[in-house]
């Protein structure tokens, strides 16, 4: 994993307040930017107000997408606080890299969710599922988990 990404994830895990929120925004925008097929000019046009120039030039491979989503999920699950922005950030992933980490959050922490958390998790899950090929659903046995089904029918 790239050093810049490790630093941002560390700020999410150990930072407080505005620093943590800024780091969540940064990782979400990096995920989104790398999930879209954008030219360098489009990256600058869309994200220069939100990301430092060094972060604008980061290109993530498939493995890094998965690692980031898994690490965000771990941070969320282990945190004493509900970090709603992490759910939003995972929702920026393409389907394959974000689904299992998001489902793990729902399985482990949805009992602690309030209405806002449920709404954000539902929106993120909807976005991720929209980006998964229907033929790939059978790979995701977690979708058949009773707790997930109950969450989705809330």
TIRO-2110 file (N, C-alpha, C; in Angstrom, 1 decimal):
// TIRO-2110
0.9, -1.2, 0.0, N, 1, A
0.0, 0.0, 0.0, CA, 1, A
0.9, 1.2, 0.0, C, 1, A
0.5, 2.2, -0.7, N, 2, A
1.3, 3.5, -0.9, CA, 2, A
1.3, 4.2, 0.5, C, 2, A
2.5, 4.8, 0.7, N, 3, A
2.7, 5.5, 2.0, CA, 3, A
1.7, 6.6, 2.2, C, 3, A
1.3, 7.3, 1.2, N, 4, A
0.3, 8.4, 1.4, CA, 4, A
-1.1, 7.8, 1.9, C, 4, A
-1.4, 6.6, 1.4, N, 5, A
-2.7, 6.0, 1.8, CA, 5, A
-2.5, 5.5, 3.2, C, 5, A
-1.4, 4.9, 3.6, N, 6, A
-1.2, 4.5, 5.0, CA, 6, A
-1.3, 5.6, 5.9, C, 6, A
-0.7, 6.8, 5.5, N, 7, A
-0.8, 8.0, 6.4, CA, 7, A
-2.2, 8.4, 6.6, C, 7, A
-3.0, 8.4, 5.5, N, 8, A
-4.4, 8.8, 5.6, CA, 8, A
-5.2, 7.9, 6.5, C, 8, A
-5.0, 6.6, 6.3, N, 9, A
-5.7, 5.6, 7.1, CA, 9, A
-5.3, 5.7, 8.6, C, 9, A
-4.0, 6.0, 8.8, N, 10, A
-3.6, 6.2, 10.2, CA, 10, A
-4.3, 7.4, 10.9, C, 10, A
-4.4, 8.5, 10.1, N, 11, A
-5.1, 9.6, 10.6, CA, 11, A
-6.6, 9.3, 10.9, C, 11, A
-7.2, 8.5, 10.1, N, 12, A
-8.6, 8.1, 10.3, CA, 12, A
-8.7, 7.3, 11.6, C, 12, A
-7.7, 6.3, 11.8, N, 13, A
-7.8, 5.5, 12.9, CA, 13, A
-7.4, 6.2, 14.2, C, 13, A
-6.4, 7.0, 14.2, N, 14, A
-5.9, 7.6, 15.4, CA, 14, A
-6.1, 9.1, 15.6, C, 14, A
-6.5, 9.8, 14.5, N, 15, A
-6.8, 11.2, 14.6, CA, 15, A
-8.1, 11.5, 15.3, C, 15, A
-8.3, 12.8, 15.5, N, 16, A
-9.5, 13.2, 16.2, CA, 16, A
-10.1, 14.4, 15.4, C, 16, A
-11.4, 14.6, 15.6, N, 17, A
-12.1, 15.7, 15.1, CA, 17, A
-11.9, 16.0, 13.6, C, 17, A
-11.6, 17.3, 13.3, N, 18, A
-11.4, 17.8, 11.9, CA, 18, A
-10.4, 17.0, 11.2, C, 18, A
-9.3, 16.6, 11.8, N, 19, A
-8.2, 15.9, 11.1, CA, 19, A
-8.7, 14.5, 10.6, C, 19, A
-9.5, 13.9, 11.5, N, 20, A
-10.1, 12.6, 11.1, CA, 20, A
-11.1, 12.8, 10.0, C, 20, A
-11.9, 13.7, 10.1, N, 21, A
-13.0, 14.0, 9.1, CA, 21, A
-12.3, 14.4, 7.7, C, 21, A
-11.3, 15.2, 7.8, N, 22, A
-10.6, 15.5, 6.5, CA, 22, A
-9.9, 14.3, 5.9, C, 22, A
-9.4, 13.4, 6.7, N, 23, A
-8.8, 12.2, 6.2, CA, 23, A
-9.8, 11.3, 5.6, C, 23, A
-11.0, 11.2, 6.2, N, 24, A
-12.1, 10.4, 5.6, CA, 24, A
-12.5, 10.9, 4.3, C, 24, A
-12.6, 12.3, 4.2, N, 25, A
-13.0, 12.9, 2.9, CA, 25, A
-11.9, 12.6, 1.9, C, 25, A
-10.6, 12.7, 2.3, N, 26, A
-9.5, 12.5, 1.3, CA, 26, A
-9.6, 11.0, 0.8, C, 26, A
-9.7, 10.1, 1.7, N, 27, A
-9.7, 8.7, 1.2, CA, 27, A
-10.9, 8.4, 0.3, C, 27, A
-12.1, 9.0, 0.7, N, 28, A
-13.2, 8.8, -0.2, CA, 28, A
-13.0, 9.4, -1.6, C, 28, A
-12.4, 10.5, -1.6, N, 29, A
-12.2, 11.2, -3.0, CA, 29, A
-11.1, 10.4, -3.7, C, 29, A
-10.1, 9.9, -3.1, N, 30, A
-9.1, 9.1, -3.8, CA, 30, A
-9.8, 7.8, -4.3, C, 30, A
-10.6, 7.1, -3.5, N, 31, A
-11.3, 5.9, -4.0, CA, 31, A
-12.2, 6.3, -5.2, C, 31, A
-13.0, 7.3, -5.0, N, 32, A
-13.9, 7.7, -6.1, CA, 32, A
-13.1, 8.0, -7.4, C, 32, A
-12.1, 8.8, -7.2, N, 33, A
-11.3, 9.3, -8.4, CA, 33, A
-10.7, 8.1, -9.1, C, 33, A
-10.3, 7.1, -8.4, N, 34, A
-9.6, 5.9, -8.9, CA, 34, A
-10.6, 4.9, -9.4, C, 34, A
-11.9, 5.0, -9.0, N, 35, A
-12.9, 4.1, -9.5, CA, 35, A
-13.5, 4.5, -10.8, C, 35, A
-13.3, 5.8, -11.1, N, 36, A
-13.7, 6.4, -12.4, CA, 36, A
-12.6, 6.4, -13.4, C, 36, A
-12.8, 6.3, -14.6, N, 37, A
-11.8, 6.4, -15.6, CA, 37, A
-11.6, 7.9, -16.1, C, 37, A
-10.7, 8.6, -15.4, N, 38, A
-10.6, 10.0, -15.6, CA, 38, A
-9.2, 10.3, -16.1, C, 38, A
-9.1, 11.2, -17.0, N, 39, A
-7.8, 11.7, -17.5, CA, 39, A
-7.2, 12.6, -16.3, C, 39, A
-5.9, 12.9, -16.5, N, 40, A
-5.3, 13.7, -15.5, CA, 40, A
-6.0, 15.1, -15.4, C, 40, A
-6.3, 15.6, -16.5, N, 41, A
-7.0, 16.9, -16.5, CA, 41, A
-8.4, 16.9, -15.8, C, 41, A
-9.1, 15.8, -16.0, N, 42, A
-10.4, 15.6, -15.3, CA, 42, A
-10.2, 15.4, -13.8, C, 42, A
-9.1, 14.7, -13.4, N, 43, A
-8.8, 14.6, -12.0, CA, 43, A
-8.6, 16.0, -11.4, C, 43, A
-7.8, 16.8, -12.0, N, 44, A
-7.5, 18.1, -11.5, CA, 44, A
-8.7, 18.9, -11.5, C, 44, A
-9.5, 18.9, -12.5, N, 45, A
-10.7, 19.7, -12.6, CA, 45, A
-11.7, 19.3, -11.5, C, 45, A
-11.9, 18.0, -11.2, N, 46, A
-12.9, 17.6, -10.3, CA, 46, A
-12.4, 17.6, -8.8, C, 46, A
-11.2, 17.3, -8.6, N, 47, A
-10.7, 17.0, -7.2, CA, 47, A
-9.6, 18.0, -6.7, C, 47, A
-9.2, 19.0, -7.5, N, 48, A
-8.1, 19.8, -7.0, CA, 48, A
-8.5, 20.7, -5.8, C, 48, A
-9.8, 21.0, -5.6, N, 49, A
-10.2, 21.7, -4.4, CA, 49, A
-10.3, 20.8, -3.2, C, 49, A
-10.3, 19.5, -3.4, N, 50, A
-10.4, 18.6, -2.2, CA, 50, A
-9.2, 17.9, -1.9, C, 50, A
-8.3, 17.7, -2.8, N, 51, A
-7.1, 16.9, -2.6, CA, 51, A
-5.8, 17.6, -2.8, C, 51, A
-4.8, 17.3, -2.1, N, 52, A
-3.4, 17.9, -2.3, CA, 52, A
-2.9, 17.4, -3.7, C, 52, A
-2.1, 18.1, -4.3, N, 53, A
-1.5, 17.7, -5.6, CA, 53, A
-0.9, 16.3, -5.6, C, 53, A
-0.2, 15.9, -4.5, N, 54, A
0.4, 14.6, -4.5, CA, 54, A
-0.7, 13.5, -4.5, C, 54, A
-1.8, 13.8, -3.8, N, 55, A
-2.9, 12.8, -3.8, CA, 55, A
-3.6, 12.7, -5.1, C, 55, A
-3.7, 13.8, -5.8, N, 56, A
-4.3, 13.8, -7.2, CA, 56, A
-3.7, 12.9, -8.1, C, 56, A
-2.4, 12.7, -8.0, N, 57, A
-1.6, 11.8, -8.9, CA, 57, A
-1.6, 10.4, -8.5, C, 57, A
-2.2, 10.0, -7.4, N, 58, A
-2.2, 8.6, -7.0, CA, 58, A
-3.0, 7.7, -7.9, C, 58, A
-2.5, 6.7, -8.3, N, 59, A
-3.2, 5.7, -9.1, CA, 59, A
-3.2, 4.4, -8.3, C, 59, A
-4.4, 3.9, -8.0, N, 60, A
-4.6, 2.7, -7.3, CA, 60, A
-4.8, 1.5, -8.2, C, 60, A
-4.2, 0.3, -7.8, N, 61, A
-4.5, -0.9, -8.6, CA, 61, A
-5.7, -1.6, -7.8, C, 61, A
-6.1, -2.7, -8.4, N, 62, A
-7.3, -3.4, -7.9, CA, 62, A
-7.0, -3.9, -6.4, C, 62, A
-5.8, -4.4, -6.2, N, 63, A
-5.4, -4.9, -4.9, CA, 63, A
-5.5, -3.8, -3.8, C, 63, A
-5.0, -2.6, -4.2, N, 64, A
-5.0, -1.5, -3.3, CA, 64, A
-6.5, -1.0, -2.9, C, 64, A
-7.4, -1.1, -3.9, N, 65, A
-8.8, -0.8, -3.6, CA, 65, A
-9.3, -1.7, -2.6, C, 65, A
-9.0, -3.0, -2.7, N, 66, A
-9.5, -4.0, -1.8, CA, 66, A
-8.9, -3.7, -0.4, C, 66, A
-7.6, -3.5, -0.4, N, 67, A
-6.9, -3.3, 0.9, CA, 67, A
-7.4, -2.1, 1.6, C, 67, A
-7.7, -1.0, 0.9, N, 68, A
-8.2, 0.2, 1.5, CA, 68, A
-9.6, -0.1, 2.1, C, 68, A
-10.5, -0.7, 1.4, N, 69, A
-11.8, -1.0, 1.8, CA, 69, A
-11.8, -1.9, 3.1, C, 69, A
-10.9, -2.9, 3.0, N, 70, A
-10.8, -3.8, 4.2, CA, 70, A
-10.3, -3.1, 5.4, C, 70, A
-9.3, -2.2, 5.2, N, 71, A
-8.7, -1.4, 6.3, CA, 71, A
-9.8, -0.5, 6.9, C, 71, A
-10.5, 0.2, 6.1, N, 72, A
-11.6, 1.1, 6.5, CA, 72, A
-12.6, 0.3, 7.4, C, 72, A
-13.0, -0.9, 6.9, N, 73, A
-13.9, -1.7, 7.6, CA, 73, A
-13.3, -2.1, 9.0, C, 73, A
-12.1, -2.5, 9.0, N, 74, A
-11.5, -2.9, 10.3, CA, 74, A
-11.5, -1.7, 11.3, C, 74, A
-11.1, -0.5, 10.8, N, 75, A
-11.1, 0.6, 11.6, CA, 75, A
-12.5, 0.9, 12.2, C, 75, A
-13.5, 0.8, 11.3, N, 76, A
-14.9, 1.1, 11.7, CA, 76, A
-15.3, 0.1, 12.8, C, 76, A
-15.1, -1.2, 12.5, N, 77, A
-15.5, -2.2, 13.5, CA, 77, A
-14.8, -2.1, 14.8, C, 77, A
-13.5, -1.8, 14.8, N, 78, A
-12.8, -1.7, 16.1, CA, 78, A
-13.0, -0.4, 16.8, C, 78, A
-13.5, 0.6, 16.2, N, 79, A
-13.7, 1.9, 16.8, CA, 79, A
-14.8, 1.9, 17.8, C, 79, A
-14.6, 2.6, 18.9, N, 80, A
-15.7, 2.8, 19.9, CA, 80, A
-16.8, 3.7, 19.3, C, 80, A
-16.4, 4.6, 18.4, N, 81, A
-17.4, 5.5, 17.8, CA, 81, A
-17.9, 4.9, 16.5, C, 81, A
-19.1, 5.4, 16.1, N, 82, A
-19.6, 5.1, 14.8, CA, 82, A
-19.1, 6.2, 13.9, C, 82, A
-18.2, 5.9, 12.9, N, 83, A
-17.6, 6.8, 12.0, CA, 83, A
-18.4, 6.7, 10.7, C, 83, A
-19.5, 7.4, 10.6, N, 84, A
-20.4, 7.4, 9.5, CA, 84, A
-19.7, 7.7, 8.2, C, 84, A
-18.7, 8.5, 8.2, N, 85, A
-18.0, 8.9, 7.0, CA, 85, A
-17.3, 7.7, 6.4, C, 85, A
-16.9, 6.7, 7.2, N, 86, A
-16.2, 5.5, 6.6, CA, 86, A
-17.2, 4.7, 5.8, C, 86, A
-18.4, 4.6, 6.2, N, 87, A
-19.5, 3.9, 5.4, CA, 87, A
-19.6, 4.6, 4.1, C, 87, A
-19.6, 5.9, 4.1, N, 88, A
-19.8, 6.7, 2.9, CA, 88, A
-18.5, 6.5, 2.0, C, 88, A
-17.3, 6.5, 2.6, N, 89, A
-16.1, 6.3, 1.8, CA, 89, A
-16.1, 4.9, 1.1, C, 89, A
-16.5, 3.9, 1.9, N, 90, A
-16.6, 2.5, 1.3, CA, 90, A
-17.6, 2.5, 0.1, C, 90, A
-18.6, 3.3, 0.3, N, 91, A
-19.6, 3.4, -0.8, CA, 91, A
-19.1, 4.0, -2.1, C, 91, A
-17.9, 4.6, -2.0, N, 92, A
-17.3, 5.1, -3.2, CA, 92, A
-16.5, 4.1, -4.0, C, 92, A
-16.3, 2.9, -3.5, N, 93, A
-15.6, 1.8, -4.1, CA, 93, A
-16.4, 1.3, -5.3, C, 93, A
-15.7, 0.5, -6.1, N, 94, A
-16.4, -0.3, -7.1, CA, 94, A
-17.0, -1.4, -6.3, C, 94, A
-18.0, -2.1, -6.9, N, 95, A
-18.7, -3.2, -6.2, CA, 95, A
-17.8, -4.2, -5.6, C, 95, A
-16.9, -4.8, -6.4, N, 96, A
-16.1, -5.9, -5.9, CA, 96, A
-15.2, -5.6, -4.7, C, 96, A
-14.7, -4.4, -4.7, N, 97, A
-13.7, -4.1, -3.6, CA, 97, A
-14.4, -3.7, -2.3, C, 97, A
-15.6, -3.2, -2.4, N, 98, A
-16.3, -2.6, -1.2, CA, 98, A
-17.4, -3.4, -0.6, C, 98, A
-17.9, -4.4, -1.3, N, 99, A
-19.1, -5.1, -0.8, CA, 99, A
-18.8, -5.9, 0.5, C, 99, A
-17.8, -6.7, 0.5, N, 100, A
-17.6, -7.6, 1.7, CA, 100, A
-17.2, -6.7, 2.9, C, 100, A
-16.3, -5.7, 2.7, N, 101, A
-16.1, -4.8, 3.9, CA, 101, A
-17.3, -4.1, 4.4, C, 101, A
-18.2, -3.6, 3.5, N, 102, A
-19.4, -3.0, 4.0, CA, 102, A
-20.3, -4.0, 4.7, C, 102, A
-20.5, -5.2, 4.1, N, 103, A
-21.3, -6.2, 4.8, CA, 103, A
-20.8, -6.6, 6.1, C, 103, A
-19.4, -6.6, 6.3, N, 104, A
-18.8, -6.9, 7.6, CA, 104, A
-19.2, -5.9, 8.6, C, 104, A
-19.2, -4.6, 8.2, N, 105, A
-19.6, -3.5, 9.1, CA, 105, A
-21.0, -3.7, 9.5, C, 105, A
-21.9, -4.0, 8.6, N, 106, A
-23.3, -4.2, 8.9, CA, 106, A
-23.5, -5.4, 9.9, C, 106, A
-22.8, -6.5, 9.6, N, 107, A
-22.9, -7.6, 10.5, CA, 107, A
-22.4, -7.4, 11.9, C, 107, A
-21.3, -6.6, 12.0, N, 108, A
-20.6, -6.4, 13.3, CA, 108, A
-21.2, -5.2, 14.1, C, 108, A
-21.7, -4.2, 13.4, N, 109, A
-22.0, -3.0, 14.1, CA, 109, A
-23.4, -2.4, 13.9, C, 109, A
-24.2, -3.1, 13.0, N, 110, A
-25.5, -2.4, 12.7, CA, 110, A
-26.4, -2.3, 13.9, C, 110, A
-26.2, -3.1, 15.0, N, 111, A
-27.0, -3.0, 16.2, CA, 111, A
-26.8, -1.7, 16.9, C, 111, A
-25.6, -1.0, 16.6, N, 112, A
-25.3, 0.3, 17.2, CA, 112, A
-25.7, 1.5, 16.3, C, 112, A
-26.3, 1.2, 15.1, N, 113, A
-26.6, 2.2, 14.2, CA, 113, A
-27.9, 3.0, 14.6, C, 113, A
-27.8, 4.3, 14.3, N, 114, A
-29.1, 5.1, 14.4, CA, 114, A
-29.6, 5.3, 13.0, C, 114, A
-30.7, 6.1, 12.9, N, 115, A
-31.3, 6.2, 11.6, CA, 115, A
-30.4, 6.7, 10.5, C, 115, A
-29.5, 7.7, 10.9, N, 116, A
-28.6, 8.2, 9.9, CA, 116, A
-27.6, 7.2, 9.4, C, 116, A
-27.1, 6.4, 10.3, N, 117, A
-26.1, 5.3, 10.0, CA, 117, A
-26.8, 4.3, 9.1, C, 117, A
-28.0, 3.9, 9.4, N, 118, A
-28.8, 3.0, 8.6, CA, 118, A
-29.0, 3.5, 7.2, C, 118, A
-29.3, 4.8, 7.1, N, 119, A
-29.5, 5.4, 5.8, CA, 119, A
-28.2, 5.4, 5.0, C, 119, A
-27.1, 5.8, 5.6, N, 120, A
-25.8, 5.9, 4.9, CA, 120, A
-25.4, 4.5, 4.4, C, 120, A
-25.5, 3.5, 5.3, N, 121, A
-25.2, 2.1, 5.0, CA, 121, A
-26.0, 1.6, 3.8, C, 121, A
-27.3, 1.9, 3.9, N, 122, A
-28.2, 1.5, 2.8, CA, 122, A
-27.9, 2.1, 1.5, C, 122, A
-27.6, 3.4, 1.5, N, 123, A
-27.2, 4.1, 0.3, CA, 123, A
-25.9, 3.6, -0.3, C, 123, A
-24.9, 3.4, 0.6, N, 124, A
-23.6, 2.8, 0.1, CA, 124, A
-23.8, 1.4, -0.4, C, 124, A
-24.6, 0.6, 0.2, N, 125, A
-24.8, -0.8, -0.2, CA, 125, A
-25.5, -0.8, -1.6, C, 125, A
-26.5, 0.1, -1.7, N, 126, A
-27.2, 0.2, -3.0, CA, 126, A
-26.2, 0.6, -4.1, C, 126, A
-25.4, 1.6, -3.9, N, 127, A
-24.4, 2.0, -4.9, CA, 127, A
-23.5, 0.9, -5.3, C, 127, A
-23.0, 0.2, -4.3, N, 128, A
-22.0, -0.9, -4.5, CA, 128, A
-22.7, -2.0, -5.3, C, 128, A
-23.9, -2.4, -4.9, N, 129, A
-24.6, -3.5, -5.6, CA, 129, A
-25.0, -3.1, -7.0, C, 129, A
-25.2, -1.8, -7.3, N, 130, A
-25.5, -1.4, -8.6, CA, 130, A
-24.3, -1.6, -9.5, C, 130, A
-23.1, -1.6, -9.0, N, 131, A
-21.9, -1.7, -9.8, CA, 131, A
-21.4, -3.1, -9.9, C, 131, A
-22.2, -4.1, -9.4, N, 132, A
-21.8, -5.5, -9.5, CA, 132, A
-22.6, -6.1, -10.5, C, 132, A
-21.9, -6.9, -11.4, N, 133, A
-22.7, -7.7, -12.4, CA, 133, A
-23.6, -8.7, -11.7, C, 133, A
-24.8, -8.8, -12.2, N, 134, A
-25.8, -9.7, -11.5, CA, 134, A
-25.2, -11.1, -11.5, C, 134, A
-24.4, -11.5, -12.5, N, 135, A
-23.9, -12.9, -12.5, CA, 135, A
-22.9, -13.1, -11.3, C, 135, A
-22.4, -12.0, -10.8, N, 136, A
-21.4, -12.1, -9.7, CA, 136, A
-22.0, -12.3, -8.3, C, 136, A
-23.3, -12.1, -8.2, N, 137, A
-24.0, -12.1, -6.9, CA, 137, A
-23.8, -13.4, -6.1, C, 137, A
-23.7, -14.5, -6.9, N, 138, A
-23.6, -15.8, -6.2, CA, 138, A
-22.3, -15.9, -5.5, C, 138, A
-21.3, -15.1, -5.8, N, 139, A
-20.0, -15.1, -5.1, CA, 139, A
-20.1, -14.6, -3.7, C, 139, A
-21.2, -13.8, -3.4, N, 140, A
-21.3, -13.1, -2.2, CA, 140, A
-22.3, -13.8, -1.3, C, 140, A
-21.9, -14.8, -0.7, N, 141, A
-22.8, -15.6, 0.2, CA, 141, A
-23.3, -14.8, 1.4, C, 141, A
-22.5, -13.7, 1.8, N, 142, A
-22.9, -12.9, 2.9, CA, 142, A
-24.2, -12.2, 2.6, C, 142, A
-24.6, -12.0, 1.4, N, 143, A
-25.9, -11.4, 1.1, CA, 143, A
-27.0, -12.2, 1.6, C, 143, A
-26.8, -13.5, 1.8, N, 144, A
-27.9, -14.4, 2.3, CA, 144, A
-27.9, -14.5, 3.8, C, 144, A
-27.0, -13.8, 4.5, N, 145, A
-26.9, -13.9, 5.9, CA, 145, A
-28.2, -13.2, 6.5, C, 145, A
-28.8, -13.9, 7.5, N, 146, A
-30.1, -13.4, 8.1, CA, 146, A
-29.9, -12.0, 8.6, C, 146, A
-28.9, -11.6, 9.2, N, 147, A
-28.7, -10.3, 9.7, CA, 147, A
-28.7, -9.2, 8.6, C, 147, A
-28.0, -9.6, 7.5, N, 148, A
-28.0, -8.7, 6.3, CA, 148, A
-29.4, -8.6, 5.7, C, 148, A
-30.1, -9.7, 5.5, N, 149, A
-31.4, -9.7, 5.0, CA, 149, A
-32.3, -8.8, 5.9, C, 149, A
-32.2, -9.0, 7.2, N, 150, A
-33.0, -8.2, 8.1, CA, 150, A
-32.7, -6.7, 8.0, C, 150, A
-31.4, -6.4, 7.9, N, 151, A
-31.0, -5.0, 7.8, CA, 151, A
-31.6, -4.4, 6.5, C, 151, A
-31.5, -5.1, 5.4, N, 152, A
-32.0, -4.6, 4.1, CA, 152, A
-33.5, -4.5, 4.1, C, 152, A
-34.2, -5.2, 4.9, N, 153, A
-35.7, -5.1, 5.0, CA, 153, A
-36.2, -4.2, 6.1, C, 153, A
-35.3, -3.5, 6.7, N, 154, A
-35.6, -2.6, 7.8, CA, 154, A
-36.6, -1.6, 7.4, C, 154, A
END
